[in-house]
Amino acid sequence: MMRVWRWILAILIGAWLPIVFIAWWWNASAESTNPYFPPLSVIWEQFKVNWIFELVPVHVVPSIRNLLVGFLIAAVIAIPAGTLIGASRSGTRYVEPVVDFIRSIPPVALVPIFILLLGLDAQMRITSIAFSASFPILLATIEGVRSTNLVVLDTAKSFRLSRSAILWRVRLPGAMPTVFAGLQVGFQIAFVVTIASEVLGSGFGLGAFTLIATDSFLIVDAWTGVILLGILGYLLNLVFDLVERISLRWYYGQKKLS
């Protein structure tokens, strides 16, 4: 619990730069007459109209739902698959080149293909999110399992643990710091693909709202969408960081002692 409070304190201390930036933007834009860069005060008033809380069920909830469902599907598939592949030398040798080739394709470029295959409904968006987010998680899990400490493995064998127990109770838990690094990258990719899939194939969601507002020359509304995307991305990363610190508290405690 003490670590959580320290984490919260670190966030509050680090908030000075956004506060300074917002104050500068508010003052610098106060007299703006440029229709494409309206005063921040005007944007804030429209932000309250749109997002507290009239349009939240229409645009925010679908975006968050698709993001979380797609990301969880990617994690549920990629972590067990990466664990099995990482424990097999031949499996790693045969699978990694294919994974490297597919993940080198920009995730956003795959969205039109998923639209052709699955249409424009939520199934397409969730599938594209899950597919794009799975590769960094898969590769991180493979690397984490493959780099298990040999002393730990020998100790587990000396206790006559089965191969299955060694894999799931020794190698995978030891690989979790690396797995979480892959989860963080996958989550960021999932967020980008969530917005891209809404821009290309939906009338609902924050990506669709921002695009429609821009195409309709509703510049202030478009700015509110962009700002909300930034706020959501920041808050979701904070939640992810908190989950990581709670899940890996043994790891951070070990690092502190070393």
N, C-alpha and C positions, 0 to 999 in steps of 0.2 A: 504493500500500500504506500509505503514511503517513496518507492521509486515512481509510482504514479503521480504523487504530489510534486516530486521533483520535475517530472516530465511536464506537468501543467505549468509550473513556475517557469520552466525554460521557454514554453510557448508564449507566456505573457511577457517575458523579457524580450523575446524576439519579435514581438508585435510592434515595436517602435517604428520600424521602417515602413510597414503598410500605413500606419497612422500618419506619419510624416508625408507619405505620398498622397494619401487622400486629402490631407489638409492643403497641400500644394495644388492638387488638381482642382479642388473646390474654389480656391482663390484665383487661380490662373484662368479658369474657365468662366468666372462669374460674369464678365462683360462680353462673352463670346456671342457673335451674331452669325457664325458659320453654321448652316443647318446640319452639316455632317459632324460637327463637334460641339454639341449643345452644352450649356452649363451643367455641371454636375448636380446642382440643386434641382434643375428640371428633370434630369434623369432619375434622381432619387424620388421625387414626387410620383413619377410614372412607375417606378419600381414598386413603390408601396401599393399602387393601384393594381398592378399586374400580379404581384407575387405575395401579397399579404391579404388574402390567400386565394384570390379568385381563380387564377389559372393553374394553381398547384396540382389539383387532381387531373387536369387535362393534359398538362405537359411535363410537370416534374415527376409525378408518380410513375407514369409509363417509362420514362428514361431511367429512373432509379431501379425499377423492377427489372427491366431488360438487362441493365448493367449487372445487377447482383446475380440474377439467375444465370446469365451467360458465363459470368466469372466463376460461380460455384460449379457449374457443369465442367468448365475447363479444369478446375482444380481437382474435382473428383475423378476425372478421367486421367489427367496428366500425371498426378503424383503416384498412384499405383503403377501406371505404365512405366514411368521413369524409374521407379524403384526396381521393377523386374528387369528392365533393360540395363540399368546401371550395375546390377549384380551379375550380369552375364557379359563376359568380355566379347564373345562373338556377337551378341545382340547389340552391344554398343557399336561395334565396328560396322555392322550392316545397316543400322538404323540411323546413326548420326548424320551421314552424308545426305540422306533423303530429308531429314528434318532441317538440316542447314539450308538445303536448297529451297524448301517451301517457306521457311521463315525469312528468307532473304527478299521475298516478294512483299512490297509494302502492304500492310493489312488493309488500308483503305481501298487499294486497287482491287481487292477481292470482293468488295461489297456488290458491285454490279453483277458479278458472276452469281452470287447468292440470290440476287434479285431475279435473275433469269431462271434459276433452278427452283426457287421456293416462293416467288411472288413478293408481295409487298407487305405481308402481315407481320405480326410479332415473331412468328416462328423464324422468319428470315433474319430478323435483327438479332435474336438470341443465338441462332446458329452461327452467324458471322462473328459475334462477340466471343462465343466459346471457342471457335476455331482459331481466331487470331490470338487469343490470350493463352491458349494451351501450349504453344511452342516454347516461350521462355520458361514456363513452369516445368515443362518436360525436360528441357536441357539442364536447368538448374538442379532438378532432382537426380538426373543421371550423374551429373558431376559430383553432387554431394554424396550419393551412395558409393560411387566409384572411389572416392577419396577417403573412405573410412579408415581411421587409424588402425594400423596393423596390430598394434599392441592390444587394442580393444577387441579386435577380432580373435586374436589368440586367447585372450582371457575368456571370451564367450565360449570358445571351443573347449577350453579346459574345464568349463562347467558342464560340458556335454549338452549344450543347447542344440536343438534341431536346426537345420538349415533355415526352415521357415521362421523359427523364433529369432534366429540371428538376423534375418533379413528385416522383419517387421518390428522387432523389439530392441534391436541394437543399431543396425545400419541406418534405417530410416530416421529414428529419433536423433541420431548423431548428425544426420544430414540436414536437419530442419533449419539451421541458420542459413545454409545455402538455398534451401527450398524457399524460404521466406523472401530471399533476395529475388528469386524468380517470380514469386507471387506478386511482389511489388511492381516489377516491370510488366508482368501480365496484366495487373490491375490498371496501370496507366494506359496500356494499349487498349484494354477493354473500354476505358472511358472515351478514348479517341474514336474507336470504331462505333460506339454507341451513338455519338453525335453524327458521325459520317453516315451511318445507316439511316438515321432519321432525316438527314438532309436529302438523301437520294431516294428514299422510298417510304415516306410517311407524312401524314398531315398532323401527327401528334408528336410530342416530345420537344425538348429544348432546341435541338438542332433544327427541326422543322419550323418552330416558332421564329427563331432568329432569321432563317432564310426567307420565310414568308414576309416578315416585317421589313427586311432589307429590300426585297423585290417590290414591295408596296410603298417604298419610300417612307415607311414609319421608322425614321431613324432613331428616335428616342426609345421606342419599343425594342428595336434591335440592340441598342446599347444596354438596356436592362437585361436582355437575354444573355449577352456576352458577360456582363458582370455577374449574373447568377451562375453561369457556367464556371467562372473562376472561383466563386465562393463555394460551390458544391465540390469542385475538384479539391480545393484546399481542405474542406471539412472531411471529405471521404478519406483523404490521405492521413489526416490526423487520427481518424477512427482506425484505419489500417495500422498505423504506427502504434497505437495503444494496444490493439490486439496482438501485434508482434511482440511488444515488450512484456505483456502478460504471459503469452505462450512460451517465450524464450527467457523467462526471468532467470532460469538456471544458467543460461549461457552468458547473460550480461553480468550475473553475479560472479561467474567464473572469470570473466574478462577483468572485472574489477579487482579480483584477488591476485591475478597474474601480473 
